[in-house]
Amino acid sequence: MSAQRFFTPWRFILPGAVLGLIILGYPIYRAIYYSLHSIRLHRLGNEVFVGIDNFTRMLSDPLFIRSIRVTVVFTLGCTILAVVFGLTVATIMSSRGIRGTRQARFFMAFFLVPFVTTQIVTAILGRLYIWQSQYGLVNFILGLFGVERVGWLINMQTALFATTVTNAWRMTPLALLIFYAALATISDELIESAEVDGASTWTTLFRIKFPMIKFHIGFVSLVILTSAFREFDVIYGLTGGGPGRSTEVMSVLVYRLGVAQANMGIANAISVIMFLIVAVMTIIAVKAGKLGAMRE
């Protein structure tokens, strides 16, 4: 009976596991294989085994080290902005007097627009209508306050900020949906009891609401963190990694080395490093979540 209990769940997950192994396992294997070889894009099949030489060359390349710094800034910036803004809007939308109203449903649908828009379309809209230096929306708003126009996407000091905000805007609806659903499960009676006891709005938020959805916050942060870490379309569509490599994250560097320069060995070595980083981040987050649940 115990053996049957053990094998029965595997009967249900085996088809998905096999499909996932075929779709994901083989490409991962080929990436690891190519990372250990010197191979050109136009001469696939004529690879030469070099061991870890691609990794050592990569780790000593100042352009790769710079791409790591840019990736870290971009990833953390997207995660913080998306989580904070999503949590703020979700808190407002789920508050009493606003939740369920016609206005709330309208604004909820409005905020979900970026979520159903593909990354490359988001990048094109951002480049042509949001950050454009002559007639873009951001410069138009700044001009109302007498601020001079800024070349957001052609200035090395502002390009990374613009790409980070654009991608955070695209990821915010995910955070908004999950936070709104989580906050809606908190009973009004609990909040009313806290208010009767003299709890202020800020106390209610940081002592009751946010602690009750901390696992949702952790989950959303992990999803956005891993998504932003491997983002390519939005960045490439906005700046192509420029100006002056100021927005060249690791994924853009992989494209430049592997496709533009046809160096598949180095490109796959960077891809393997990115895969390991995402895997480690996910494992740490899952372990931390389990530890937090055990403490409670």
C-alpha positions as CSV (number, residue, x, y, z in Angstrom):
1,M,0.0,0.0,0.0
2,S,2.8,2.4,0.9
3,A,4.5,1.7,-2.5
4,Q,1.3,2.5,-4.3
5,R,1.0,5.7,-2.4
6,F,4.5,6.6,-3.5
7,F,4.1,5.8,-7.2
8,T,0.5,7.1,-7.8
9,P,1.4,10.8,-7.7
10,W,4.2,10.2,-10.2
11,R,1.7,8.8,-12.7
12,F,0.1,12.2,-12.9
13,I,3.3,14.3,-13.1
14,L,5.3,12.0,-15.3
15,P,3.9,13.3,-18.7
16,G,4.7,16.9,-17.7
17,A,8.1,15.9,-16.3
18,V,9.0,14.1,-19.5
19,L,7.8,17.0,-21.7
20,G,9.7,19.5,-19.6
21,L,12.8,17.3,-19.8
22,I,12.6,17.3,-23.6
23,I,11.9,21.0,-24.0
24,L,14.2,22.3,-21.3
25,G,16.7,19.5,-20.6
26,Y,18.2,19.1,-24.1
27,P,18.8,22.9,-24.7
28,I,20.4,23.1,-21.3
29,Y,22.6,20.2,-22.1
30,R,23.6,21.7,-25.5
31,A,24.4,25.0,-23.8
32,I,26.7,23.3,-21.3
33,Y,28.3,21.3,-24.1
34,Y,29.0,24.4,-26.3
35,S,30.3,26.3,-23.3
36,L,33.2,23.8,-23.1
37,H,34.1,24.2,-26.7
38,S,35.4,26.8,-29.1
39,I,32.7,27.0,-31.8
40,R,31.6,29.6,-34.3
41,L,27.9,30.2,-35.3
42,H,28.6,29.6,-39.0
43,R,30.6,26.4,-38.3
44,L,28.4,24.4,-36.0
45,G,29.7,20.8,-35.8
46,N,33.3,21.8,-36.1
47,E,33.8,22.6,-32.4
48,V,37.1,22.2,-30.5
49,F,37.1,21.2,-26.9
50,V,38.7,23.8,-24.7
51,G,37.4,22.9,-21.2
52,I,36.8,25.8,-18.9
53,D,38.8,28.2,-21.1
54,N,35.7,30.1,-22.1
55,F,34.8,30.6,-18.5
56,T,38.2,31.9,-17.5
57,R,38.3,34.3,-20.5
58,M,34.8,35.5,-19.7
59,L,35.6,36.1,-16.0
60,S,38.7,38.2,-16.9
61,D,36.8,40.3,-19.5
62,P,36.1,43.8,-18.2
63,L,33.0,44.0,-20.5
64,F,31.6,40.9,-18.8
65,I,32.2,42.3,-15.3
66,R,30.6,45.5,-16.4
67,S,27.5,43.7,-17.7
68,I,27.2,42.0,-14.3
69,R,27.0,45.3,-12.6
70,V,24.5,46.6,-15.1
71,T,22.4,43.5,-14.7
72,V,22.4,43.7,-10.9
73,V,21.3,47.4,-11.0
74,F,18.6,46.7,-13.6
75,T,17.3,43.6,-11.8
76,L,17.1,45.1,-8.3
77,G,15.7,48.3,-9.7
78,C,12.9,46.5,-11.6
79,T,12.1,44.3,-8.6
80,I,11.9,47.1,-6.1
81,L,9.9,49.5,-8.3
82,A,7.4,46.8,-9.5
83,V,6.8,45.4,-6.0
84,V,6.5,48.8,-4.3
85,F,4.2,50.3,-6.9
86,G,2.1,47.1,-7.3
87,L,1.7,46.9,-3.5
88,T,0.8,50.6,-3.3
89,V,-1.9,50.3,-6.0
90,A,-3.2,47.0,-4.7
91,T,-3.6,48.5,-1.2
92,I,-5.5,51.4,-2.5
93,M,-7.7,49.3,-4.7
94,S,-8.5,46.8,-2.0
95,S,-9.4,49.4,0.7
96,R,-13.0,49.7,1.9
97,G,-15.1,52.1,-0.1
98,I,-13.0,51.5,-3.2
99,R,-12.9,47.8,-3.6
100,G,-15.5,46.5,-6.1
101,T,-16.6,49.9,-7.4
102,R,-16.8,50.8,-11.0
103,Q,-13.9,53.1,-10.8
104,A,-11.8,50.4,-9.2
105,R,-12.6,48.0,-12.0
106,F,-11.7,50.6,-14.6
107,F,-8.3,51.4,-13.1
108,M,-7.6,47.7,-12.5
109,A,-8.2,47.1,-16.2
110,F,-6.0,50.1,-17.1
111,F,-3.1,48.9,-15.0
112,L,-3.3,45.5,-16.6
113,V,-2.6,46.8,-20.1
114,P,1.2,46.4,-19.8
115,F,0.7,42.8,-18.7
116,V,-1.0,41.8,-22.0
117,T,1.5,43.7,-24.1
118,T,4.5,41.9,-25.5
119,Q,7.9,43.0,-24.5
120,I,9.0,44.3,-27.9
121,V,5.8,46.3,-28.2
122,T,6.4,47.8,-24.8
123,A,10.0,48.7,-25.9
124,I,8.7,50.3,-29.1
125,L,6.1,52.3,-27.3
126,G,8.6,53.4,-24.7
127,R,11.2,54.5,-27.3
128,L,8.8,56.4,-29.6
129,Y,6.2,57.9,-27.2
130,I,7.5,57.8,-23.6
131,W,11.2,58.5,-23.5
132,Q,11.6,60.3,-26.9
133,S,13.7,63.4,-26.3
134,Q,11.6,65.8,-28.5
135,Y,8.0,64.9,-28.0
136,G,8.0,62.0,-25.5
137,L,5.5,62.0,-22.7
138,V,8.1,62.2,-19.9
139,N,9.8,65.3,-21.4
140,F,6.3,66.8,-22.1
141,I,5.4,66.5,-18.4
142,L,8.8,67.8,-17.3
143,G,8.4,70.8,-19.7
144,L,5.2,71.8,-17.9
145,F,7.3,72.4,-14.8
146,G,10.0,74.3,-16.8
147,V,12.5,71.4,-16.9
148,E,14.7,71.1,-20.0
149,R,14.4,68.1,-22.3
150,V,16.4,65.1,-21.5
151,G,17.7,62.6,-24.0
152,W,16.7,59.6,-21.8
153,L,17.8,56.8,-24.2
154,I,20.8,58.5,-25.7
155,N,22.4,59.6,-22.5
156,M,24.7,57.1,-20.6
157,Q,23.6,58.6,-17.3
158,T,19.9,58.1,-17.9
159,A,19.5,55.2,-20.3
160,L,19.7,52.5,-17.6
161,F,17.1,54.4,-15.5
162,A,14.7,54.6,-18.4
163,T,15.0,50.9,-19.3
164,T,14.6,49.9,-15.6
165,V,11.4,52.0,-15.2
166,T,10.0,50.7,-18.5
167,N,10.5,47.1,-17.5
168,A,9.2,47.7,-14.0
169,W,6.1,49.2,-15.5
170,R,5.6,46.1,-17.6
171,M,6.0,43.8,-14.5
172,T,3.9,45.8,-12.1
173,P,0.5,44.3,-13.2
174,L,1.7,40.9,-12.0
175,A,2.4,42.2,-8.6
176,L,-0.8,44.2,-8.6
177,L,-3.0,41.1,-9.4
178,I,-1.4,38.9,-6.7
179,F,-1.3,41.5,-4.0
180,Y,-4.9,42.6,-4.7
181,A,-6.1,39.0,-4.4
182,A,-4.1,38.5,-1.2
183,L,-5.3,41.7,0.4
184,A,-8.9,41.0,-0.5
185,T,-8.8,37.8,1.7
186,I,-8.1,39.8,4.8
187,S,-11.4,40.2,6.6
188,D,-12.8,43.7,7.3
189,E,-13.7,42.7,10.8
190,L,-10.0,42.2,11.6
191,I,-9.1,45.7,10.3
192,E,-12.1,47.3,12.1
193,S,-11.1,45.6,15.4
194,A,-7.6,47.1,15.0
195,E,-9.0,50.5,14.3
196,V,-11.2,50.3,17.4
197,D,-8.2,49.5,19.5
198,G,-6.6,52.7,18.2
199,A,-4.4,51.4,15.3
200,S,-3.6,54.0,12.7
201,T,-3.6,53.5,9.0
202,W,0.2,52.9,8.9
203,T,0.0,50.6,11.8
204,T,-2.7,48.6,10.2
205,L,-0.7,48.3,7.0
206,F,2.7,47.4,8.5
207,R,1.5,45.3,11.5
208,I,-1.5,43.5,10.0
209,K,-1.9,43.6,6.3
210,F,1.6,43.4,5.0
211,P,2.7,40.6,7.4
212,M,-0.3,38.5,6.4
213,I,0.8,38.6,2.8
214,K,4.5,38.4,3.2
215,F,4.8,35.1,1.4
216,H,2.9,36.6,-1.5
217,I,5.4,39.5,-1.5
218,G,8.3,37.0,-1.5
219,F,6.8,35.0,-4.3
220,V,6.2,38.0,-6.5
221,S,9.7,39.4,-5.7
222,L,11.2,36.1,-6.8
223,V,9.2,36.0,-10.1
224,I,10.1,39.5,-11.0
225,L,13.7,39.1,-9.9
226,T,14.3,36.1,-12.1
227,S,12.3,37.6,-15.0
228,A,14.2,40.9,-14.9
229,F,17.6,39.1,-14.6
230,R,17.1,37.4,-18.0
231,E,15.2,40.3,-19.7
232,F,16.3,40.9,-23.3
233,D,13.5,42.2,-25.5
234,V,12.7,45.4,-23.6
235,I,16.3,46.4,-23.3
236,Y,17.3,45.6,-26.8
237,G,14.1,47.3,-28.2
238,L,14.8,50.4,-26.2
239,T,18.6,50.9,-26.5
240,G,20.2,47.8,-28.0
241,G,22.5,47.8,-25.0
242,G,23.8,51.3,-25.6
243,P,24.6,54.1,-25.4
244,G,28.2,53.1,-24.7
245,R,27.2,49.7,-23.3
246,S,25.5,51.5,-20.4
247,T,22.5,49.2,-20.7
248,E,24.3,46.0,-21.9
249,V,23.0,43.4,-19.4
250,M,24.2,39.8,-19.5
251,S,21.4,38.7,-21.9
252,V,22.3,41.4,-24.4
253,L,26.0,40.5,-24.1
254,V,25.1,36.9,-24.9
255,Y,23.2,38.0,-28.1
256,R,26.1,40.3,-29.1
257,L,28.8,37.6,-28.7
258,G,26.8,34.7,-29.9
259,V,24.9,36.2,-32.9
260,A,26.6,39.4,-33.9
261,Q,30.1,38.1,-33.3
262,A,29.3,34.4,-33.9
263,N,31.2,33.3,-30.8
264,M,28.9,30.5,-29.5
265,G,31.4,29.2,-27.0
266,I,31.7,32.3,-24.9
267,A,28.0,33.2,-25.4
268,N,26.9,29.8,-24.0
269,A,29.4,30.1,-21.2
270,I,27.7,33.3,-20.1
271,S,24.3,31.6,-20.5
272,V,25.3,28.7,-18.2
273,I,26.4,31.2,-15.6
274,M,23.1,33.0,-15.9
275,F,21.3,29.7,-15.5
276,L,23.2,28.8,-12.4
277,I,22.6,32.2,-10.8
278,V,18.8,31.9,-11.4
279,A,18.8,28.4,-10.0
280,V,20.7,29.5,-6.9
281,M,18.4,32.4,-6.3
282,T,15.4,30.2,-6.7
283,I,16.7,27.5,-4.3
284,I,17.6,30.2,-1.7
285,A,14.2,31.8,-2.0
286,V,12.4,28.4,-1.6
287,K,14.6,27.4,1.4
288,A,13.9,30.8,3.0
289,G,10.2,30.4,2.5
290,K,10.1,27.0,4.0
291,L,12.2,28.2,7.0
292,G,9.8,31.1,7.5
293,A,6.8,28.7,7.4
294,M,8.4,26.4,9.9
295,R,9.1,29.3,12.3
296,E,5.5,30.2,12.2
